[in-house]
Amino acid sequence: MNNVRRAAYVAVALILLASLRASAQSAPRVEFRPFAVLAVERFSASTTFDANLDSSVQVLWGGGVQMKTRKNVFVDVTVTRLSRTGEQAFVNNGQVFRLGIPLHTTLTPLEFTVGYRFPQKRRRLVRRWRPTVIPYAGLGIGVYRYEQTSDFAVAAENTDETHAGFVAVGGAEFRASKWIGITVDAQYTRAPGILGQGGVSRLVDEHDLGGIAGRVRVILGR
C-alpha cells in the first residue's frame, strides 16, 4: 500500500512539474515590450522648416512600449521629441530672408497605433535558423505639441499649440535574438491646425505639421 501511495505521489509530482514547465513556456496573452526609437522625418511644411531650421528633414528620438497579444495584434504607445534652435525668417516673393534672431522649436508627438503582425514560419537551414522577419502594419492617432519661441518676441508672438493627428505605419521586425528585436519602418503622419497661425507658415500657407519618417526601433521582448 505504501508503495502504491509513493507511486501516486511521484505521478502527481511529475504531472505538476510538467504543467509548471508548460505554463512557463507558453506565451502570455499580453506581453509588454519597451523600445527606443530614432526617426528621420521629412516634414510636409518644407518651406517653414527650411526657413527656420535650415532643412525640412529633422531627427526625432524617444521611446515607448508595445502591447503584443498572442493573436498578433499590437498596440504601440510612442513619445518622441524634436528640439532645435534656428533663426527667425520671412519670405518675400518666394525668397527666404533670415534675420539672425534665435528661434527655439520643440515638437513632442504622443502617438497611439493599433496594428497587426504577419508572422512568418521559420525554415530550417543546415544547422542554423534563418533570421525571423515579421512584417507589420498599423493605423492610429497622435497628439502633437508644437512650441516656438524667440528671444526677442513678446508672449503673443510665440507659439504653443496642441492638436490631434493621424498616423499610418508599415515595416518589419527582425529578431536579433530571443529577447531583442529591431524594427525598420516608414510612418506617415498628418497633423493640421498647428501651423499657419503666424510666421513663415502663415506667409506660405502651410498648415500640416506631419510628414513621412523612416524609423528604427530596438525592442526588448519576445
RAHUNOR-V852941 format. One record per residue. N is the residue number from 1. RES is the residue in three letters. SS is DSSP state (h for helix, s for strand, l for the rest). OMEGA is omega in whole degrees, -180 to 180 (* if undefined). Layout:
N|RES|SS|OMEGA / N|RES|SS|OMEGA
This chain:
1|MET|l|178 / 2|ASN|h|179 / 3|ASN|h|178 / 4|VAL|h|178 / 5|ARG|h|179 / 6|ARG|h|179 / 7|ALA|h|178 / 8|ALA|h|179 / 9|TYR|h|179 / 10|VAL|h|180 / 11|ALA|h|178 / 12|VAL|h|180 / 13|ALA|h|179 / 14|LEU|h|178 / 15|ILE|h|179 / 16|LEU|h|180 / 17|LEU|h|180 / 18|ALA|h|180 / 19|SER|h|177 / 20|LEU|h|178 / 21|ARG|h|179 / 22|ALA|h|179 / 23|SER|h|179 / 24|ALA|h|-178 / 25|GLN|h|-178 / 26|SER|l|-178 / 27|ALA|l|176 / 28|PRO|l|-179 / 29|ARG|l|177 / 30|VAL|s|179 / 31|GLU|s|179 / 32|PHE|s|-176 / 33|ARG|s|178 / 34|PRO|s|179 / 35|PHE|s|170 / 36|ALA|s|-175 / 37|VAL|s|173 / 38|LEU|s|-177 / 39|ALA|s|172 / 40|VAL|s|-172 / 41|GLU|s|171 / 42|ARG|s|-174 / 43|PHE|s|179 / 44|SER|l|177 / 45|ALA|l|-171 / 46|SER|h|-179 / 47|THR|h|179 / 48|THR|h|-178 / 49|PHE|h|176 / 50|ASP|h|-177 / 51|ALA|h|-173 / 52|ASN|h|-175 / 53|LEU|h|176 / 54|ASP|l|-179 / 55|SER|l|175 / 56|SER|l|177 / 57|VAL|s|-176 / 58|GLN|s|-178 / 59|VAL|s|173 / 60|LEU|s|178 / 61|TRP|s|-179 / 62|GLY|s|-178 / 63|GLY|s|-180 / 64|GLY|s|179 / 65|VAL|s|176 / 66|GLN|s|173 / 67|MET|s|-174 / 68|LYS|s|180 / 69|THR|s|178 / 70|ARG|l|177 / 71|LYS|l|178 / 72|ASN|l|171 / 73|VAL|s|-180 / 74|PHE|s|173 / 75|VAL|s|178 / 76|ASP|s|170 / 77|VAL|s|-172 / 78|THR|s|173 / 79|VAL|s|176 / 80|THR|s|-176 / 81|ARG|s|171 / 82|LEU|s|178 / 83|SER|s|-177 / 84|ARG|s|173 / 85|THR|s|178 / 86|GLY|s|-178 / 87|GLU|s|169 / 88|GLN|s|-178 / 89|ALA|s|170 / 90|PHE|s|-176 / 91|VAL|s|178 / 92|ASN|s|-179 / 93|ASN|l|177 / 94|GLY|l|-180 / 95|GLN|s|-177 / 96|VAL|s|177 / 97|PHE|s|179 / 98|ARG|s|-172 / 99|LEU|s|180 / 100|GLY|s|179 / 101|ILE|s|-178 / 102|PRO|s|179 / 103|LEU|s|-176 / 104|HIS|s|-177 / 105|THR|s|178 / 106|THR|s|177 / 107|LEU|s|-180 / 108|THR|s|176 / 109|PRO|s|170 / 110|LEU|s|-170 / 111|GLU|s|179 / 112|PHE|s|-176 / 113|THR|s|174 / 114|VAL|s|-177 / 115|GLY|s|-177 / 116|TYR|s|175 / 117|ARG|s|-179 / 118|PHE|s|-174 / 119|PRO|l|179 / 120|GLN|l|178 / 121|LYS|l|176 / 122|ARG|l|-180 / 123|ARG|l|-178 / 124|ARG|s|171 / 125|LEU|l|-179 / 126|VAL|l|177 / 127|ARG|l|-179 / 128|ARG|l|172 / 129|TRP|s|170 / 130|ARG|l|175 / 131|PRO|l|-179 / 132|THR|l|178 / 133|VAL|s|-176 / 134|ILE|s|175 / 135|PRO|s|177 / 136|TYR|s|177 / 137|ALA|s|-179 / 138|GLY|s|177 / 139|LEU|s|179 / 140|GLY|s|179 / 141|ILE|s|178 / 142|GLY|s|173 / 143|VAL|s|-171 / 144|TYR|s|176 / 145|ARG|s|-176 / 146|TYR|s|179 / 147|GLU|s|178 / 148|GLN|s|-178 / 149|THR|s|179 / 150|SER|s|-178 / 151|ASP|l|-174 / 152|PHE|l|-179 / 153|ALA|l|171 / 154|VAL|l|-174 / 155|ALA|h|-178 / 156|ALA|h|-178 / 157|GLU|h|178 / 158|ASN|l|-179 / 159|THR|s|173 / 160|ASP|s|-174 / 161|GLU|s|176 / 162|THR|s|180 / 163|HIS|s|177 / 164|ALA|s|179 / 165|GLY|s|-176 / 166|PHE|s|-178 / 167|VAL|s|171 / 168|ALA|s|-175 / 169|VAL|s|175 / 170|GLY|s|-179 / 171|GLY|s|-178 / 172|ALA|s|176 / 173|GLU|s|179 / 174|PHE|s|-178 / 175|ARG|s|179 / 176|ALA|l|177 / 177|SER|l|-179 / 178|LYS|l|-173 / 179|TRP|l|-178 / 180|ILE|s|174 / 181|GLY|s|177 / 182|ILE|s|-180 / 183|THR|s|173 / 184|VAL|s|-178 / 185|ASP|s|174 / 186|ALA|s|-179 / 187|GLN|s|175 / 188|TYR|s|177 / 189|THR|s|175 / 190|ARG|s|-177 / 191|ALA|l|-180 / 192|PRO|s|172 / 193|GLY|l|-180 / 194|ILE|l|179 / 195|LEU|l|178 / 196|GLY|l|-180 / 197|GLN|l|-179 / 198|GLY|l|178 / 199|GLY|h|-177 / 200|VAL|h|-177 / 201|SER|h|177 / 202|ARG|h|-179 / 203|LEU|h|-177 / 204|VAL|l|174 / 205|ASP|l|175 / 206|GLU|l|-174 / 207|HIS|l|-174 / 208|ASP|s|178 / 209|LEU|l|-179 / 210|GLY|l|-180 / 211|GLY|s|179 / 212|ILE|s|-176 / 213|ALA|s|167 / 214|GLY|s|-174 / 215|ARG|s|171 / 216|VAL|s|179 / 217|ARG|s|170 / 218|VAL|s|-175 / 219|ILE|s|176 / 220|LEU|s|-180 / 221|GLY|l|-178 / 222|ARG|l|*
